[in-house]
Amino acid sequence: MNFVSARIITDDVAGLVGFYETATGVSAEWSTPDFAELVVGRGTLAIGSTRTVALFGAGSAHAADNHSVILEFLVDDVDVVPARVAHDVVVQQPTTMPWGNRSLLVRDPDGNLVNFFTPVTPEAVAKFAARR
């Protein structure tokens, strides 16, 4: 099995895509006005309109209603990321976590939590060396 992507359902595809393009530096690949993907490293962040929800089952997903998932992006230098995201969405400035990652936590325009992190301890650097 291979985990391939995560999809966010939104009422504003263009706005959310714009946020992630700016934050990641990756351009989206648009399939339709209701669906775009950002291929970031080995994973894909898919962004779909609420109009696509009916394809999976009416009412199966709700835009801007996430309270349990944090999307995470491994970056070369987390301390330069805040300059790319609006300061009003920063939940926590870059902070070194007990497990060895320096992390910046922000909210995207729909309120989803996004963690940008850089391994900084030898153990964390070793853990993520193969994922870069």
C-alpha positions, -999 to 999 in steps of 0.1 A, spaced: 0 0 0 12 36 -7 -4 67 8 -7 91 -22 -27 122 -12 -49 141 11 -78 161 -2 -93 192 13 -129 201 4 -135 238 2 -160 265 -10 -132 285 -24 -108 263 -45 -89 292 -61 -83 309 -27 -71 277 -10 -50 267 -39 -34 302 -39 -26 299 -2 -8 265 -7 10 276 -38 24 306 -19 32 286 12 49 257 -6 63 274 -37 46 247 -58 23 255 -87 -10 236 -88 -21 213 -116 -57 221 -124 -80 194 -137 -112 214 -137 -122 247 -120 -135 224 -91 -103 204 -86 -66 210 -84 -35 192 -71 -2 203 -57 24 176 -60 49 182 -32 77 158 -30 63 123 -30 28 133 -19 -1 152 -34 -24 177 -18 -57 177 -36 -82 205 -33 -117 200 -44 -149 221 -45 -179 213 -24 -195 206 -57 -174 174 -60 -187 159 -27 -217 144 -44 -194 122 -64 -184 105 -32 -218 106 -15 -239 136 -7 -230 151 26 -199 129 31 -176 159 36 -180 195 47 -159 225 39 -139 243 66 -149 217 92 -116 200 101 -108 198 138 -86 168 140 -61 166 111 -28 186 107 -12 186 73 26 185 75 53 196 51 90 188 56 109 220 46 146 228 43 143 259 66 112 264 87 124 298 98 119 313 63 83 300 58 66 327 80 76 353 53 55 333 28 23 330 49 1 358 63 9 366 99 -27 364 109 -28 327 102 2 318 124 -8 297 153 27 291 167 59 307 155 88 283 148 95 263 179 117 233 185 96 204 196 107 177 221 110 151 193 136 172 174 117 190 147 115 228 145 79 235 136 57 264 124 20 259 129 -5 279 107 -41 278 97 -50 279 60 -79 301 48 -104 273 57 -90 269 92 -71 237 86 -40 233 106 -7 231 87 26 223 102 58 232 83 88 215 100 126 210 97 144 183 116 171 199 138 184 172 162 207 144 149 180 118 155 153 138 137 177 146 108 185 109 105 148 99 106 138 122 77 170 120 56 154 95 32 123 116 28 140 147 14 
